[in-house]
Amino acid sequence: MYTPRSGSSKGKYTPFSTGRVSRIGGTASSQTRRSGAGIFGGTAAASRRSPFPGTSPAFGNRSFLQTSVIAETAQYTVENYGSSVPVLITEALAMADRSASMSVRINPSGWACVVCGRRLFVWRYKHTFAKATFCKELALPPSELSHKAELVCLIPASPDSQTVSVMAASPEGIIRYWPSIASEGAYAESSADLNGEECFSLTQFEPYGCILATTTNQLLLLSLAESSTQNAVSCHPLKPSQGVLARVSSLFFGSQRPQSSSTLQRVLSAGQEDDQGVLYVLQEDILQKWLVAEPGSEKVVFEVQLGNMIKKGFARQLSCSSLDSLRVWMLDLQIISESILLLVAATDSSRPSPILHYALVLIPLVSASGGGPDQISSFKMMSLTAAYQVSEEESLLDYRLLVASPSGTACHVYSRKIVICCSGVTENSCCFDNVDFSQPGNSILGAGNCEGTTLFFSTNYGLVTVTATQAEPSVLQDVSLAEQSLRLDQSSILGSPAPPPQDISSLGEDKTKGLKAAFLHACRQNLSQAEAIVEELFPSSAPSSLETGSSIDATVAKLSQEVIDDFPASDPRWAESIPQDSASTTTSLILLHQLEDKMKAHDHLLSFLKNVGIWDRLHSVIIRESPLLTHLLLCEHAEKLAAAMALRSHHTMFPNLVDGAISKVLQKRGQTHTPAGLTPQDVFYREVSGIHEIIENLVEQEKDILSTELTPSDIVSMIKNINTILQGMLKEAWHLRQSRALIYQSDSGPASNPTIQYIPWTASAGPKGIRSLLVQQHRITLEQGIPNSEDVQSRGALYQQVMELTDLILEGYVTQLESVGLSSGKDSVEYEELEQKYHQERHALIMPLLEQGQYERAASLAEKYCDFGILVSLCEVTSNEERLQRYMNQFATKGFSDFVFKYYMDKGKRGKLLSQRFTQHAELSEFLQAHDHLSWLHYVQVKDYSKAQETLKRLSAKETLSLAKKKTLLSLSKLTALACEEVPEAELEDINSELDVILNQELLPKELVEKMELYNNEGDLPVIDPEQLIWLYISEKNTEANEFDFKKALDLLQYVPKDDDPKIDLLRLSIWSKAILKDDWSADRGTGVDPLEHYENTVFFRIARLILESGADLEYYLPDVDALLASDELQPLQGNANFQFIVRAGYEQMERIVG
């Protein structure tokens, strides 16, 4: 069932649609049974029951001209309109290249035009007394872009004129004007100065001319220049007035945007006001009203932003907590009943599987304050929904709005493949009915109106009209419709008259019987009696119950189940089995039609509950040992009906498999005895509420058969067939759930803000739950089906089924996650555990496709369910950098870039990490803030040397294990500092100081390093701070220490933190004391020997000489002589007068030298 987030959803039956559609043509009569799926086709069954006959395109044989009525439903008739399409046009369209752009514009005056490439055909479609239909071919201006009918205006001389003028524009702005189409060669041509912009539309703006609009919202008034010699077209750009009115408009409605700042959606001419032409312009979410009279006198009356208004409307309808996650589009605009009618669409981008919803919004043209539109008067959600995907956005938003009469209450929403008839858009109740134009070769090329009738041009049927065959009453108020669908007049309900309200007490405590009686009265149009019975059963004055399993919830749930499990009253084989109080809603003898009748009856039940006020009072019931909203239980019942119909359709294709599974189901139920005359199929399909039981038994039967001896082809065939059945059932249930989500939603009452979790029956957990069974089937297909497939076609079909099974499983998880997130919060333990399980299951289900080379299938699933791990692995396996870049853009708001960066980090692929494109530099910089060891490389790459220098400096400060690495980091930091535009001098000095300390460590005697065992396991020196270095240089283990070692120790004093001066003084004393102790001061120097000369070669004096020779500050290096002689370390020499004399004399001599 795999459903990518694109394309429109299949049109399922809703309570507002017409039910079955008569088949026209072929051998079926007009009374042939009609499909419960409605006329919005999509499935094979739907296409067979399309309202259109299966004829070949009209432009091949023009068969549509042979009958007036093309199709007819209970509420709408599709028939031809006006004169037949000229042969010149039918031949041109039939012979046109597939790539040629074709479009149609229908003028209310009775004229229409067809654009096919550069050819423009104008013909009179309204009936005249002429023997032949008038048609003329004109040549459009040359263009490198595609011409379209939206850039052609047909200007009749009068409403019933037999002649017409034509003004056409090319996409580049070349204007051609034909005063009369009688002379195709007589035209005037001019050029609008558009500065390279593309034309969007050409709108007739009587009596002032035409309005040419560009895609970027530039407006030009095209009018005939006053000339007696030629019909020249003048172009006047419309500019908003800068006067007082414009300032007032800006004050009330916000400042006006520049004309080219937004995308144009619609330009609508709306008559006159105060002798000036009224023009409405819709650009993105901005609505403007213009008044135009003569060129240069135009002004903007108001400019209103509708975006927030529409977002709030959708937020209420979709129960969306944040407006920021809603993305809204304004698709089209019309005027109806003195209000603005907007066609809008929206999707909640925060959801894993976003759905596009459509709505009709009514906004009064004049607000209560007398200003421009400022509030919504009506917000009607359409039953049309579609899975949203960015790549399919253009087709998803390709819907237009058509109004037959501005004073009416109906409109049509249409695309190239469907017309949605909307009645009662200005009233409280609004009904929608779909007419499908998606037959092979068919599409709608254009639409318009004439004399209050909406017209559509279809490629297969020409000009057609879709008109209501009757008024659009409530479903339960329409007796004939009720009789057609429910056939209650023949059922056992009508066999015993419904009790009047005063007899309700006789029903005792069985409120289900009472509600059933009220339902019957409603179906008979006795709504007042139905309401009276409901009021007696469930008084409106009683407060709504907030408890699970209340009386009203239990009663509604029971009645709903009885409807889907009812007995076919007209089947004589069931006569002995039907309970006495049965309320049969089906009289058909054919199983599939019985299920269709049950669906129709269930839809009537839903409408009944809403009409009598029960719907918004419902809360929840206990289902599968957990609370479930009653609304969702009713939706589940409808889903099971859809699944049952799908199963029945597949039953005829695979009778042995389904019959075997049905036997297992009935055996487990204990229904081993089948009533006389009935088959196991009759018994099984009657109880629709248990339709899910067959899934478990299909899988069990499959396992039993696989355990026997089978050929590879038989194994593959059986697994494929089981998959087809399961997917057919579950996808129909899923489609119904998606298409009817809003119908089964409560806007008020106890269930309007649900906190009860929702797990669809199609995703039920547990060993025998649907989810577990689908996972088993997924594994069986991979382990036994694919290995036994002997050809590419079979293998491809199985891979596709694996993909669809995965889609079904993950859709269930997503729905459950959304529910748990709303009820318990995304920070709850329950949500986190479920999300973790979902991520594990998602990866396990998709990964086999990737591992077996099914890249596109794996990508489709991973994209839909945001499995970034699969997507990155896919790009790595296929070496597709372009695809990876596309994902970075597509999932920019979901953290995909950070995931990729972390993936490269974990895999050690730093080269790929740092070779990201320019567009990812900002995200990479943010990610690398926590990874300094790589961020500096990125900063160097983007030439941000200042940040690179800071990062390297920070890294060097953290480095303590490797002296070589610290030196490298400092050297790189110095290099990047020098590369800065403004060299940071203080930073350079600090770096140089640290490099000096490192140099002194590198100069440690090798013997000392080995004695102290300073090397680490990698054979590298750790980083030693200056104080430790000093002690190493002067330590007793440095037996070979000389004046140079002690000088280095003294030099290192400047790198000891300055805030610790007493320590520096003690270190200085220790250095000199250790130096003094290196020599023997008690040796006899002999007589007549100068004591200073005798000891001048001691380490003490050699250090002093070295300092003097280097020109350093001796006072900084030398301690106070008294402090030195009193040092504890020199205590053995404190009694040596000779030593005292030599040191003091040496100090005096050095002072003289310095002085």
N, C-alpha and C positions, 0 to 999 in steps of 0.2 A: 504494500500500500504506500510505498515510500512517497511522501509528499514534500517536495522541496518548497521553500518559502516563496513561491511564485505562482502565478496563474490564478484564475478565479476558482472558487470552490464549486463543487457540483450543486446544482440547484435541487435541494431536497424539498419535499412537501412541507409547507408550514400551515398553521391554522388559517392563514389569510389567503392561501392560494386556492386554486379551483379544484384540486383533486385530480381525477382522471381526465385524460384528454381523448376525445374521439379521434379515431383513425379515419382519415379521409383518403379515398383512393384505394387501389388494390381490390381485394375481395371482401374486406371488412365493411360492415354496414355502419351507419351513423350511430347505431346503438351499441357498437362493440364496447366491451369493458375497457375502462380507462385506467391508466397507470397511477398508483398512489404516489409516485415519485414526482408528480407535477410535470409541467411542460418545459421546465428549464433543464434541457437535456445534458447529459454528461456520460452516463453509463451506456452500455450497449442496449440495455432494456429501455432506457429513456429515449435513445435515438430511434428505436423501433416504434416508440409511441409518440413521436414528434407530431406537432400539429400540422406539419406540412407534408403533402404527398411526396412520395419518392420519385419525383420526375427529374429528368436531366435539366441542366441550366436553361433558363428561358431564352438565353441568347443563342441556343443551338436549335430549339424547335418552337420557342415562344408559346409553350404549352400553357403558360399562365394567362394567356389571353382567351382561353377557351372557356373559362368559368369565372364568375365574379367572386364567389367565396372560395378562399384558399384553405382556410382552417377555421375551426370554431371550437371554443371551450365553453364551460358553463357561464363564464363572465365576459369573454372577449371574442370578437370575430375578426379574423384577418382576411381582407378581401382587396381586390384590385380597385384602383381609383383612376378616374379620368380616362383620357384617350390612351390608346396603346402606344408603347414606346416605339418611335420611328425605327424602321429597318436600318437606316444609316447609323443610328446609335448602337443598336444591338450587334451589328456586324463589327463596328469599331471596337466595342468592348470584348466581343468574343475572340477577335483576332489580336488583341493587345498582348504585348509581351508581359510575362508574369511580373517582371520588375517594374513595369510602367505604373506610375501613380495615377489612380483613378478616384475621382470624388464627384459628388453631386450637390447642387444647391437648389433648393425649392423656394420659389417666391410666392407669397400669398396671392399675387395677382393672377395666378394660373400659368405662369411661365416657369421653366426650369432649365438648368444648364448642366452639362456633363463635361468634366475636364478629363481628358485622356492624353497624357503626355503634353504636347504643345497644341493639341486639337481641342477646340471649344465648340460644343454642340449646344444650340439653344432651341428649345421646342415648346410648343403650347400644349400642356397636358390637360388643361381644362376643356371639357367638351364644347365644341362649336358646331355651327351648321355647315362647316366646310366638309367636303368629301374626304379630304386627306389631312392628316396631322401635319401642321406646319413645322418644319425643322430647317435649321441653317447651321452650316459649319463655318467657324471663324478660326483664324490663326492667332495664337497668343504670342506675345513678344519673346524673342530668344532669351534663354536662361540656362545657366549651368546647374541650377537647382530645380527641384520638382515644383511644377505648377500645382495649384489646388483651387477647388471651387470657392473656398473661403475668400479668395482674392478676386472674385467676380461679382459685380452687382448688375442685376437686371432692373431697368428703370422703365416701367410702362408709362405711356403718355397719360393714361387714365386707368382706373381699376379694371374696366372691362375692355381695355384697348387691345386691338388685334396687332398692334405694333409695339416694339419695345426697343429701348436704347440699351447699350451694354458698355459698362466701364470695367476694365480688367487691369490688374497690376501684376507684374512679374515679381518674384521674391526679391529681386534687387531694386525694385522701385521704378521700373519702366511702365508708364501708364498709357493704355490705349483706350480710346473712346469711339464707339460706333454710334452715330446719331440714329441710324436705322440699320437693322440687320439685313434689310433687303439688299443693301450694297455692302458685301463683305469687304470690298477693297477700299471703301471710303471711310477712313478713320483718321483721327488726330492722335498724335503720339507725343508725349512729353516725359520728362524724367524728374522724379522727386529726389531732392538732395538728401540722402539718408546717411551719408558718412559711413558707408559700409554696413549699415544695419540691415537686417532681413525683415521683410514684410510679414506681418502676422495675420491680419484680416482687413477686409474692405467692407464697411458697414454702410448700408443705405441710410441716409440722414435727410429725409425730405423735410422741407423743400430746399434745403441749403446745399445739397450735394451728397458727397460720400465722405466717410471718415476712414482714412488709411492709418492703420496702427502697425507699429513695428514690434518685434519680440521683446524689445527693451523699453516699451512703453512710450515711444514717441508718437504723438498724434498729429495728423495733418488733415485739414479740411480741403477736399478736392471739389472744385466747382468750375463751371464753364465760364471762361473769360468773356467779357462783353465785347464781342466782335461780330460784325455783320458779314465778314468774309470767311471766317473759319471757326470751327468749334475747338478752340484751344482750351486745355485744362490748366487751371492755375492751382498751385499748391501753397496752402497757408499753414505753417506750423501752429498748433494750438499751445498757448502758454498761459499758465494760471495768472489771474489778475493779481497785482501787487497793491491794490487799493485797500480801503477800510474793511471791505467784506472779507478779503483774504486774511487780514490780520485777525479779525474776529473769528473766522473759521479756524485759524491756527490756534487761537486762544482756547477754543472749546474742544477741538478735535485733535490737537497736536500739530506740530510743524509738518509741512508737506515735504515729501521726499523729492529728490531730484528725479526727473522723468526716467532716466536710464538706470535707476538703481535696483529695479525689481523686474520680475518676469510677468508679462501680461497674460491674463487668463481669458478675459471677455470684455468686449466693447458692445454695449447694448443701447440702441436708440429707443427712447421711451416717450414719444409724442412731444407735446409742447406745454410750456408753462410760462405765463406772462409774455406771450408772443415770442418766446425764445425756445429753441430746441433743447430737449433734455437728453443728456448722455450720461450713462453709468459706465464706469471703468473699474474693472476688478483686476488688480495687479498683486499677485501673491495673496497676502491677507489684508490688503488695503482697498477700501471701496471709496471711489470718488464720484461726486455728482457735478457735472458740468452744465452750464447754461451757455448756449451758443446761438448767436443771431447772425451778425455779419462778421467777416474776417476782422480780427483785432478787438472784437467786443466780448470775447469769450471770458468766462470766469468760473472758478471752482467754488461751488456753494458749500460743500463740506468734504472732508477727507477723514474717514473713520478706520481705525485698525480693528479688525474683527477677530484676529488670532486668539487673544486671550479669552474672548467671549465664547468662541467655538471650543477651545480647549476645556473650559469649565463645563460646557455641556457634555462633551465626551467623557470627562472625568466622572461626572455623576452617573452616566449611563454604563460606563465600564468599570466602576468602582476603583478608579485609579487614584492613589493617594498623592501622587506628585505630578504637577503639571509639566515639570521639566522633562519627564520621560515620554511625554506625549508629543508625537510629530503629526502635524495637521496640514492638510492640503485643501485649498479652495479649488474645486474643479470647474464649476460653472455657475451662472447667475441668470435668473429670469425674474420678471415682475408678475405677481399674481395677487389679486384681491388687495391692491394698495399696499403690498408688502414685498420685501425682497425675498425671493426663494433661492437658497443656496444649496448646491450639491457639494458636500464636503466628505472628506475621508480622513481617517486617523489610525495610528497604530501606537501601541505602547512599546517603545524600544527597550524597556527594562526587562521584558519577558524573554525567556530563552527561545520561544517559538512565536514571534510576533504575528498577530493576525490583523489584517487591514479591515476596518469597519467603515461602512458608508452610512451617511445620514442626510436627511433633508431638513434644512433649518429655515424657519420663517422669522423674519425681522421686520417690524413695521417701518415704513419709509419715514414716518415722522414720529419722533419720540413724544412722550407726555409733556416734556418741557417745550416742545415746538422746534427742537433742534433736529440734528441728523439722527440716524438709527443708533440706539444705545442699549437695546436689550432684546433678548430672544423671546418671541411669543410662542414658538413651537419648535420642538426638537424631536424629529421622528427618526429613530434608528431603522435602517433597512435590514431585511433579512439576508441581504447579500454580504458575504464575507469572503476573504481570500487570504491565503498564507502569504505574508509579505517577504519579499526578497529584493534587495537593492537592484540587482541585475535585471529584474522584471518590472521595475517601477513604472516605466513608460507605459507598458500595456495595462498594468493594474490601475493606472490613473486615467486611462483613455475612455472615460465615460462623460457623456454630455447630457444636458437638461433641455427638455422641450415642453413648451406649454401651448396648448391649442388656443386658449382664450385667456387673456389677463384677468377676466372677471370670473373664471371658473374655479373649480376646487380640485382639478386633476392635473397630472403632469406625467411625462414619460422620461425615464432615465434609459439611455441606450449607449451601446458600444457597437463595434462592428459585428458582434455575434449574438447580441441579446437585446431585447426591449423589455423594460420593467415598467409595467403599468401601475401608476400610483394614484389611488383615488382617496379623496378626503384629506388632502395634505393641509387644508386650512381648518379642519375640524378635529375633534378630540380623537376620533378613531381613524386610522389610516390603513388601507389595505394595499398589499403589493401582489402583483401577479406577473409571472415571467413568461415571455414568449421567445422561444428559441429560434435563432436564425443561423445556427452553426452547422447546418447540413453541408455535405461536401460541395465545395465550390460556391457556397452562398456567403454573403456578408452584406452589411448595410453600408452603403456608400455615402449616404446623406439623409437629412431629415428636414422637415419644415411643417408648415400648416397652411390650410386654406379653408376659409369659411368655417372656422371653429373646429376643424378636423385635423388631427395630426397625421402627417404623411411620412413614409419611409421609402427610400429607394433601395430595393434588394437586387442583388445580381441575378438571382434565380427567378424572381417573380415581378421585377419591375417596380412600378409605383404602387405601394400598398398602404392601406390604412388599418390601424388597430383600434377598434371601437368597442365600447362596453355594450354587451348585449342586454344588460339590465343594470339596475342600481346596485350599489355595493352595500347591502345590509350586513348586519352581524350574522355570522355563520349560524348561530342558534335561532335567529329570527327568520331564516329562509327555509320555509317548509319544503319547497321542492328540492332544495339542495340536501336538506336533511333526509328526505325520502330517498333521493338518489344514492347518497353515500351510506347511510345507516340502514335503510330499508326497514325502519322500525315499525312501519305499518304492517309488515309481514312477520314481525318477530314475536317472541313470547312475551315481551314487555307489554305490547299492545293487546296481547291475548287476554290479559286481565287489566282492567282500567286502573289508572293511577289514582291513589286515594286523594281526595281533596284535602286542603290544609287542616280542616277541623277533625279529620280522622287520623292525624298523625299519631296521636296517643295510642292508637290501636297497634302501632308497630312495635310497641314495647321498647326495650332497651337497644334493639338492633338499629342503630342509627344509619347503618349502611343501606338498609332498605329504604329508609326515609330519604337519604341523599340520592339514591338511585331513582326514586319517584320524582324528586325535584329535577333531576337531570332529564327525565323523560318529558316532564312538562316544558322544560326549556326547549327541548328539541321540537315540541309541537307548537312553539311560538307562544306558549303560556308562561311568559317570563315572570309575570306578577305572581302567579301561583307558585312557581319555582322559588321565587324570593321569599314568599310567605313560609314555605316548608323549611327552607334553610334558616330563616329567622327563628322558627319554632325549635329546630334542632340545635342551632348554635346562635343564641341571641347576640346581636351586634353590641349590646350594652356590656356584655361580659368582656373582661380584659383579655387581650391576646396572651396565650400561654407561651412562656419561655422555657417550658420543660419539654424534654424529649418524650415522645409517645403520648401526647395529649389526645383527648377524645377526637378532636377535629382532624388531627394528623393521622391517627390510626384509621379513622373512617375513610378519609380520602385515599390513603394508601391501599386499603382493602378494596375500595371500588375500582381504583386504577388497575389493580392486579386482576380483578374479576373481568374487566374489559379485555385485557390482553389474553386471559385464559378462558374466555367464554366458549360455549358449545355452539356449533353451527345448527341453528334451530330447524332449518329446512332440509337437513340431511336426514332421511328416514332411518339411516343406520344408527344414528345417535339417539333415537327416540327413547330407548329404555335407559340411557345413561344421563340424559339431561336432568339436572335438579329441578324441583318444582318452581323454585324462585329464580331460575336462570333468566338473565337479561341479555339474551343473545343480540349481538350487533352485526351478525353476518348471516346471510342466507345463501351464500354461494356453496356449491358442491365441490369446487376446485380449491385445493389447498392454498395455492399462491394467492388466489383472489380472496380467500378467507382472511389471510394475513393482511392483505391490502385494506379490506373492510375494517379490520381491527385497528389499523393505523388511523383510518379516517375517524372511527369512533373515538379513539383516544385523543385525537386533535379536538373533536367536539367537546369532550370532557374537559380539556384544558381551557377552552374558550368559556365553557359553562362556569368553571371555578372562578374565572376572572370576572365574568359578568355579574355573578351574584355576590361578589365581595369576599369569597373564601380565600382566594389566592394569597392575598397579602396578610392573611392571618395564620398561615401555615408556618411551622417551625421545623421539627425533625422527628424522625422515628429511628428505631433500632433495626439495623440491617447488618448482617454478617458480624453480629456481636459488637457493633460500633454505631454511634449516632451518625445519621445521614440526613441532610436537609431534605424535607419532603419534596421540594421542587426538583431536587436532583434525582430523587427516587422516581418521580414521574418521567423525568428525562431518561432515566435508565430503562424504564419500561418501553419507551418509544425506541430506544437504541436496540433493545432486544427484539422488538418487532422488525426493525431494519435488518438485524443480523439473521433473524429467522427467514426473512424473504430472500436474503442472499444465499443462505444455506439451501433453501428450497430450489433456487435457480441452479446451484451446483449439484444438487441431488440428482437431477436428470443426467448430468454429465458423468458422475461417478457413483452410480446406484449401489454397487457392491460395498464400497467403502462406507458410505453413509448409512446404508441399511444395517451393516454390521455394527457400527457405532450406536445406532438407535437401539438395537437389541440389547447391547450392553447397558445403555442408560435405563431402559425399562426394567431390566433384570435387577439393577441396583436399587431402583425405586420400589421393587417388589410388585411391579405390574406385569407379572408373567402371563396373566390371562388377559387376552385381548377380547373385548366384547364381540359378539357374533356380528359378522358382516363388516367389521372394521379391520383395518390393517395397523401394524405397529406405527406406520407413518402417521396415520390419522391421530392416534393417541399421543404421539410425541409432539407433533406440531400444534396440537390443541393447547398444550400447556407451555405457552411462550416464556413464562417467567423462569422456566428451568432450561431454556435453550443453551445456556452456557455449559451445561453438564456434558454436552456432546464433545466438547473440545478435549476434555480429559480422556474420554473414551476413544476418540480418534487417535490420540497419541498412543494410548495403550494398545489399540488394535495394530497400529503401525509397528510397535515394538514386537508384538507377537508374530507378525508376518515376517519381520526382518530376522527373527531367530530361526526361521526355516530356510531351506535351501532355495535360493533365488538366483536367477541370472543377473548380471550387472545391470542390464537394461531394465529388468523388472524392478530392481531396487530403486533405480533412478526415477522410473515412472511413478512408482507408488509414493515416494517422498515428495515429488513434484505435485502430485495430486492432493496429498494431505496439506501441503503448504498453500495450494490454491484455495482449498476450502477454508482453512483457518484465516487466511488473509482476506478472503472475500467477505467473511462474516464480520471480522473485527474492523476492517476499514469502513464498511458501511455504517457500523455503530459509531466509529470515530467521526465520520463525515457528518452524520446527523447531530452529534454532540457539538461540533464546531459551528455548523450552520444555524443551529437553534439555540445557541448559548444565551442570546438576549431574550428569546421567547420564554425560556425557563428561569428567568431571573426576576427577583422581586425588588421593586424600587422602594418599598416601605415595609413596615411590619417587623415581626421578630426575626425574620431571616434576611433583612436588608443589609445587615453588617455581620455576616456570619463569622463565628469563631470556631465552627465545627470543621474538622478536617474532612477532606474529600479524597477518597481513593476510588477511581472508576472501577467498575466491575471488570473491565478489560485489563486492569492492572492489579487485580487482587493478589495478595501475597499468600504465603504458606506453601506447603509441599504440593497441594493440589490447586493452588491459585493459578489464574491465567498467566501471570508473569512467569512463574516457575515452569509452566508447561511450554510457553514460547521459548524460554531459554533452552529447555530440553530439545525442542524442535530445531532450534538454531544449531545446537551441537550435533544432532543427528544428521542434519543436512551437510554440515562441514565434514564430519567424520565418516559418513557412509554414503552420502549422496554424491558429492563431488569426486571422491576417489574412484567411484564406479562409473562416472560419466565417460563415455567413449568418444564423444565428438564435441567440438567447440560450441555448437548451438545449445546442447543440453547443459554443458558446463556453465555457459553464460546465463541460461535461464535459472539455474540453481543459485548462482551468485546473486542474481537479481532478487531471488526470493530470500536469500540470507540478508540482503540489504533491507528488504521490506519488513522482515521479522525484527531486525534490529530497530528499525524505525518505530514499529508498534511498541516494543518494550520500552524504548527511551521516551516516547511520548507519554506513556503512563507515569514514568518517573518524574518527568517535568511537571505534569499536572499535580502530582502528589507533592512535589517540592513547593510549588506555588501555594498550595493549600496550607501546608505546614508553616511556610513563611508568614502567611497572613494570620494564622491562628495562634502560633506559638512564638513567632518572631525568628528572624534569621540568625539571631545570636543564641538561640536555645540549643541545648545539647541534642534534642531530638532532631532538629534541622541539620545540625552539623554531622550527626551520625548518618542520617539519610543521604545527605549530600556526598559524604565520603563513599558510601556504598554505591551511589549513582555513578560517581567518577570511576570507581573500580569496575563496575559492570559495563559502563560505556567503553572504557578502554579494552576490556576483554572481548566485547562483542564486535568492535570495529577493527581491532588489530589483525585478526585473521585475513580480512580483505586486503589489508596493506601488505601483509606478509606473502600473500599469494598473488600479488601483482595486480589486484583490482583497484588501481589507484583512483580512478574517477569515482567509483562507488564509495570507496573509503573517504574520499575528499568530500563528497556530497553529505554524507552523514556527519563527518567531523565539522564541517562548516555549519550545518544546521544545529548541532548540539554543542558547538564550541569546544571540541576536544583539541586543544592547542597542541598537545603532545603528538597526536596523530598527524596534524597538519605540518608541524615542523619536521617530523620524521619523513613524511611524504616528500617534502621539498628537498630534504637531504638525500633521500634515496634517488630521486629523479634529477638532482642537481639543478633544480629549477628556481633560480634566484628571482625571476620575474613573478612567479607565483607567490613566493614568500613576501615579496614587496606588496603584492596585491592584498594579501591577508593582513599585513601590517596596516594598510589603509582601511580595509574593510572592518577590522576589529580594533580600530584605534582606541575606542572608548572602553574596551573590555580588557585592557592590559596585555594584549597579545605581544606587543614589542618587548615588554619586561619579561614575558615568558620566554621569548626567543633569546634575549640577552642572558637570562639565567641558564637556559639550555646550553648555550655556547660555553658559559662559565663552567658548568658542571662537567661538560664533555671535554674541557680543556682546549676548545677551539677558539683561542683568543684572537687569532688572526682574522677569523670571520667576524668575531664580535666587533673588532675595531675597524672593519672595512665596510661599515654601514653607509648607506647613502646619506646625502646631505639632509634629506627630509627627516631622517631619524636622529640627527645629531642632538637635538634638544632632549628627546626622550633618553638617548644613550647617556648624555651628560647627567641627567637626573638619576638614572640607574647606577651609574658608576660612582656616585657620591659615596656610596657605601663600600666601594672597591678602589681605594686609592692606588693600589699597585697596578691598576689598569687605566684609571681615569687620567693619569698624567700623559699617557700615550695618546689618548683621545684629544686632550687639550693641545698637545703638540700638533696633532693632525689638523685640528681646526684653527691652529695658530693663535690660541689663547695662551701665550707664554706666561703671563702673570699667574694664572691659575695652575699651570703646569709647575711653575717654580714653587708655589705654595704647597702643592701636593707632594712634590718630591722632598721638600724640606720637612714636611710633616712625616713622611715615610722614613726619612733618615733619623728623625728624632725617636721613632718607635723601634728602630733596628738596634738590637742588643746582642744578637747571636753571631753575626758575621761582620768583622771589621772591613773586609773587602767590599761587601755589599753596601755598607754604610758609606764607604768612600765613594763608590760608584754613584749612589744616590745624591750625595753632596756635590759631586762633580757635575752631574746632570742638572742639578738645581742651579748651580753656578752658571752653567751654559745657557739654560733657559732664561735666567735673570739677565744675562748679557744680551739676549735676543729681544728683550722687552723694549718697547719704544722709549720708555723712561726707566733707565737702569736704577734699581733700588739699591743705593749705596750702603745703607745700613744692613740690608740683607746680605750683600756681598761680603761685608766685613765679618758678619756672624758666620757665614759659610767658610771663609778663609780661616777663621779661628778654629773651627771644628776640624778643618783639614789639617791644621798645624798639630792639633792633639793627636790625630790619626797618624801623622808622620812620626811623632815621638814614640807612639806605640810600635810602629813598624820598625823603629831603630832599636828596640829592646834587644839585648844580646841573645843570640839563639840559645846559648848554653843556659841562660837564666830562664828562658821560656820553657825549655825542656825540663829543667829542674822543678819549676813551679807547675808543670803539667797543664799549661794554659791552652793547648790545642783541644778543640772539640772533636767529636766523632767524624766530622767531615774534613778534619785537617785544617780547619780555619781558626783564626784567633777570634775570640769574642770581643765585644766592645768594652774597653776598660776606661773608667772615668779618670780625669786628671789626678785626683787625690790618690787613687790606687796606683796609677803610673808612678807617681813620686815615690811611694813606698817601695815599689818594685825596683826602681833605679837605685835607691839607697839601702836596700835590704842587705843583710849579711850574706844571703845566698848569691848576691851579685859580687862574687869574690874578685872579679877582675875589674871592678868599678874604678874609673879614673876621673880626672877633672871634668871630662866631657859628659860623663854620666851625671855627675852632680850638677853641672851647668844646665843639663836638660831638665833635671828635677826642679832647679830654681826657675827655669823658664816656664815650667808648667804651672807655677804659682799664679800666673796671671789668668789662667783658665778656671781656677777654683772660684766658685760663686763669691762675688764681692760682698754679699751680705753676711759673710762669715769671717770677718777680719781676725778675730782671736785665733781661729783655726789656722789662718794663713800665717800668722806670726809663729805659732807653735810648729807648723810645718817647716818654716824657714829655719828656726832654731834646730830642728831635728836634722835637716839637711847639712847644716854647717857642723853640727856635733858629730854626725856620722862621718863627715869628711875628715874632721880632726882626728877621729879615732882610727882612721885608716893608717896613721903613721905612729912611730914610737917616739914619744917626747921625753923619754927618760934617758936616752943614749948620751954617753959622754962625748962632748964635742972637742975635748982637748983644750990646751991652753993657747992663748993668743989667737983664737978663732972667733970671728964676728958671729954672734949668735944668729942674726938675721940671715947672713950668708949661709950659715950651716943648715938652716931649716927652710931655705927658699925653694927647695924642690919637693917640699911636702905637698900633699893634695890640697891642703887649705890654701897655701900661697899660690899654687898653680891655678886654682879656681879663681882667686882674686885677680891674678894676672890675665887670665882668659876674659874676665868681665871687663877689665880695663882696656884690653886690646880691642874688644868688640864695640867699645864706645858706649856701653850701656850705663844706666844710672846705678852707680855702685851703692848709693845710699839705699835704693830699693832692695837690692840683693842682700846687703849686709845687715845682720841684726845688731841691736845695741850690744856693745862690748861687755857691759856689766851683766846684761841678761844672758849673753852667751856663756860667760865664765861661770855664772851661777846655775847653768842648766843642769838638770838632774842627770842627764846622760854623760856629762863631763865631771861628775862627782869624783871619780878616781884621780882626776888631774887638778882638783881644786887645791890640794896641798902642795902642788908642784910649783914653786916660785919661779923656776926657770920658764915653765910653760906660760905662767901668768905674764911674765915679762915679755916673752916673745910675741904673744898675741896682742898685748897692748901696744908694743912697739910696732908691730905690723900694722895695726889700725892707724897709729899715728903717721906712719910712713905713707899709707894709702890716702889718708886725709890730705897730706901735703901734696901728693901727686894730683889728686882731684882738685884741690884748691888752686 
